[in-house]
Structure formats: C-alpha cells, structure tokens
Amino acid sequence: MLSVKNLHAGVGGKEILRGVDLDVRAGEVHAIMGPNGSGKSTLAQLLAGREGYEVTAGSVRYLDRDLLAMSPEERAQEGVFLAFQYPVEIPGVSNALFLKTGLNSIRKHRGLPELDAMDFLQLLRDKMKLLGMDENLLSRAVNEGFSGGEKKRNEILQLAVLEPKLAILDETDSGLDIDAVKLVADGVNAMRSPERAIVLVTHYQRLLNFIVPDAVHVLSQGRIVRSGGAELAQELEQHGYSWVETETEAQRKTA
Amino acid sequence: MNVQEQSWEDIPLERVPQYLAGHGVAWVSQERQSAFARFAAHGFPTRREEEWKYTDVSAIGRRTSLAPDNIPPDPSSEASLFAWTLAQSNVHLMVFVNGHYSNELSALGELPPGARLGSLADLLDGGADLPEMLFDEQHEHTVFAALNNALATDGAVLNLAAGTVLEKPVYLLFIASGHGSAIYPRNIVIAGEGARATVIEHYYGMLEAHNFTDAVTQIGLAANAEVRHCKLEQEGKDAFHIAGIHAEQAANSRFVSHSFALGGRLARNDITSRMTAPDCQCTFDGLYLLDGKQHVDHHTRIDHLAPSGTSREYYRGILDGESHGVFNGKVIVHPHAVKTDAHQANNNLLLSRQAEVDTKPQLEIYADDVKCTHGATVGQLDDESLFYLRSRGVDIDSARSLMIYGFANDIIKRVEGPEMRARIEQLVLNRLPEGEQIKELL
C-alpha cells in the first residue's frame, strides 16, 4: 500500500530524512520508533502533505500513485489519515461541523451519498462513547479548550469517522495517562482490518503493549537503522535507543 | 456646485414638503433650519480632523444634491418581495422605501398595551409630544447628525411604557432603490422602566442604488430597561452610508448593540452609549466583512459615568480585495465610575495583501478600582489550521471559507435569539465563496 524508497527530505537546506525505506502492506500495523530528532514526525507530516519540506531524492508510492504529487486534501480523499501530534485549534468551527465537512468531502470523492444530520450524529455518538468522550465536545470549537487527552482522543475519533486506508498516528500516546492510552489503543485496535494499514509513530514502547505491531522500525538520524518484529520494541525498552545507535555505529565501522 | 456651498435655500424643499416630516409645523421647520446652519458652518468633515483621519467623505460632497429623495415610495418588485418575506416572519415590521414609510409593505402586527410604534412623520405632522433629544444640538455626535436633524425624512418611533415587554423584535427595513437618492432616516426608541425590546435596523440597497444614507437612531433606557439593537448594513455596492446609534442608560439598564457591516462603498458608524447611573451593562459587538474597494469605519464610544458599570466590546473584521477597515473604540471611565469592568477587543483577518485596517482601541481611565482591558490584532488565516482541514479531505477553498466562517461565527453566536442569529449567519455565508456548501453542512 505504501512504499517509501530512499527518501531524502529536509527544511531550509538541512537534511532531516537521509534515505528512508519503508514498505507497508494492507492489513499491517507498523511502528516507527526513534529518539527525539530522528525524523519521525517529519516523515509522518511529509506523508500527510505538509508544505515546507523539500524532497531532494527518493519516492513515495501510495496505492501505486505518486503520493508526493498529491495535495493534502487529495491524499485524505484517497484514504491517507494523519493523527496530529499537536492537534490544531479552529476557532468558531464546531467539532461536529469540522468532522462532517471532512467526512462529506471524502464521501463525495468516493461517490458515496453525503450523510444527513441525524445519521451523522448517531455515528458520532456511538464512536464517542467507545472513546469515553463527552458529547459536549461536539458543539465546542475544534480542539479549543480541550485537555491534552481530549485532543488526542479527538484525533482517534476522526480516524474512526473518516475510516482511512492508511492511518499514520504521530505520537498519539504522548502526554496521556495509562487509562487514556488504553482507550486510544482500543480505538485503534477496533480499526485494524485486512484492508487498512496503520503506522504508529512513537517514542515509547508503552503504546505497543496494547497495540501489537506486525513490524517495528527504528529511525535514527534520518534512516531506518533496524527493523524487526514486535520483540524489537521490547529490546529497545530494555536497552534504550543508544543501544541501537551504538550497534549501528559498530556495524558501520566493521563494514 | 459643491454641496459644501449649498445653503438651506438651495435645498429645493418646496419640491419635497409633503415628504419631509413635520413640514407644516412651525417649530419643526425652525429647528431644521438651525440644524442646517450648524451643518453648513462646519461643512463635511475632512481628514485633518482626528475622528475622520482614515475616512474620506469628500466623495459624498461631490454629489449633485443633498436634498432628500422626492421619489414616492414605489419599491422595485425585488424590494417588495423581500419585505413580504419578512412580513411573514415573527416580527413587527416597518418598511421605509428611499426614506419614506410604506404603510402597504409594513406589517406592524399586534403590539402589547404600553407599546406604541409609529412613523416619525406621523408623529411630527400630528403635533405629538416628542422626545427632547430630537433636534437637540447636544445630541449631535457628528456633523452628519446635524444634517440629519435638518433633513430627517422619516423613521420609526418606538415608545414602551414602564414594564412593557416586546416578545417579538421590531424590524425596521430601509430599502434604497432610487438612483442617487439622499435618505435621512431618524429612529427613536424610548424604553420605560423595566421595559424590554429588540430592534433590528436593516439597510438593504438594491445592487445598483448609489444612494447616500445619513441615519440617526437614538435610544433611551430608563432604569432596569433592556434594549437589544441589531444593525445590518447591506447597502448597494456604490452606496454611501453614514449612521449614528446613540444610547443613554439609566440605572441597572442593559443595552446591547450589534453592527454587521456587509455592503456599501463607504460606511461609517458612530455607536455610543452613556451609562449615566450605577450598575449598567453595555455590550457592543460588530463584524465588518469587506472586499473590492469597500471602506467601513466604526467609531464607538462607551462612557462609564457611574459606579459598577460593565461593558463588553467585541469587533471583528474580515477584509479582502483592496478594502479598508477602520476601528476606533473609545472607553472612557469617568472619575466617579469606580468598580467599572470594561473589556474590549478588535480582531482583524486580512485575506489579501492590498486590504488594510486601521485599528485603535482607546482606553481612558479617570477612576480608581476599575478592571479594564483592551487589545487588537491583525492577522491572516492560520496555515496550521488550513493544513489540518485539508488533511481531513477538505479542499483548500472550502477550508479557507470554513475558517473565515469560524472567525465570523465567534461574533455571530453572540446574537441573542436563534432566528436572528440564523438570519445573520445566512447573510454572512452568502458573502463567502464556498458559503453555499457550508450552509448545507450546518
């Protein structure tokens, strides 16, 4: 579904991604882990179409299309979803209106009829209940005055409503207490399906106790330096990122 | 000839007597003449005057005549249809066409005992007792108010006896359909002790009407009274619109003013309230939505003259094209007005590089033990929010529109009364490029 090849990208002449290779197939859950500054968020944002990054080499194919040539809205309409690390406020626009605008844009693109107000509200209520969200978050402006946990859960609500093919979650677990992490994980697990791929970008292994990935990649200094199964996350938890970095350094020297 | 050089004699009043309120009443004519003298002595304001620094009204002065319109109330079919639609809604409707009351288009409906609603012309012609603020020089806040005193054609007079509560809003619709007509509406609202009412003043210009409107509305609130005033300015694209809205508040009264400026080529609103007794509340809200070469200026002034008054003022502007917005908000806390609580904010959204805004919040405090804050911002659409929306599948134009709507909505949602709020929301959405789409989603 997603194929990243030798991706080099940066901001203002400074290279952040230095040759990333990543293949994600439908039905799989991949975790991308790495220390601060390794380029995790850059990769996530780049895939969602944020402007301001210069791609200097490599390619990204999504469902056999050139993802980098698509506008952010086109990517979303084609099924790419990014759960933001720092969800953005949109003053004066209610959360319900925001969700409805997004959902109907995507449905329209897919040739589906737009949902009417009643069906839409029912859909939202059910999903919010699962995520333990207060219904008053629907009438409030998007993310305005939301607590950190509410913002993150709101991202998962969007994921559940928009039903993307490829979901990228950027540090969705950061700043959450353990109960909230569990709720978020339940929400994500409910979205696992043979047609959908999920990429979890995370600093900590904690989230992966609840969402068991098919593959784990370690990103360091703009490259994926190690890939493995779910057990790799456990090893990282035990030895820390420096372990991988030292090991990689040693490998490079022997080579 | 430049109108600045016109004298009372040059105004062809003999052509319009039947349309100038109180033309047969001697004292009225006298008052009008002296008001005109006051106007003529000063002439149109120039940009050398501080209060008119950013607003150039010289184009109004280049008109051929200031004479009030002599066109009998013969509205276009579009105007009639619009009035008819309003008449079907839940309001007390008074319609004025080119400044003249139209009995035919109005639908006053049933008023509760204690409420009197009628046209100024009827009152003046009938020699009725009139509030002393009419024609009073002290109440002329600008030279345009003097001109209005001289030439006021007609308007609405709402008088509420103590304790009278109007459940339905009074809707004053001013239709401009004439070409180049000069229109001088004058409205008066007197709310007795504990009386309550909502008054909507809607200026609706036909697209091609390049009229000049010079309106004055005076509102008196007795103790414990509550008046909510909502002004919608939707003049034609070449129209000039100058208006004053002035409230005088007695103890524990509440005055709410909304000003929505959407149309016209040049619009200037002077909105003031004097809180003359303790425990008054006053709210000024406004939204100006401009594009092309539109120019809209709001000058507001809140005088805290007595203790324990509360005032809130929220004005926002959305400016596109080469439009120009001006906001000048004065809040004056006089020496005796201790325990004043005043807050004011003006936020502007610039949608193009050529759009311009001059904002000046002005706080003058002459009392101790007060809580006053103010602030102003000028900015553009936030890139982060735009990307957030696009990443949810919303195309860039709709995303922009939604954000603009959100910015405006923070003012719209402050309008009390769901019907009025919905009406204003529609008017604003009609002006947004993807407004139709947002309407469907609401």
Interface residues (C-beta under 8 A of the other chain):
Chain A: A48 G49 R50 E51 S71 P72 E73 R75 A76 Q77 F81 L82 F84 P87 V88 E89 I90 P91 G92 V93 L97 F98 K100 T101 G102 L103 N104 S105 I106 H109 A141 Q158 L162
Chain B: D382 D383 E384 S385 F387 Y388 L389 R390 S391 R392 G393 V394 D395 I396 S398 A399 L402 M403 Y405 G406 F407 A408 N409 D410 K413 I438 L441 L442
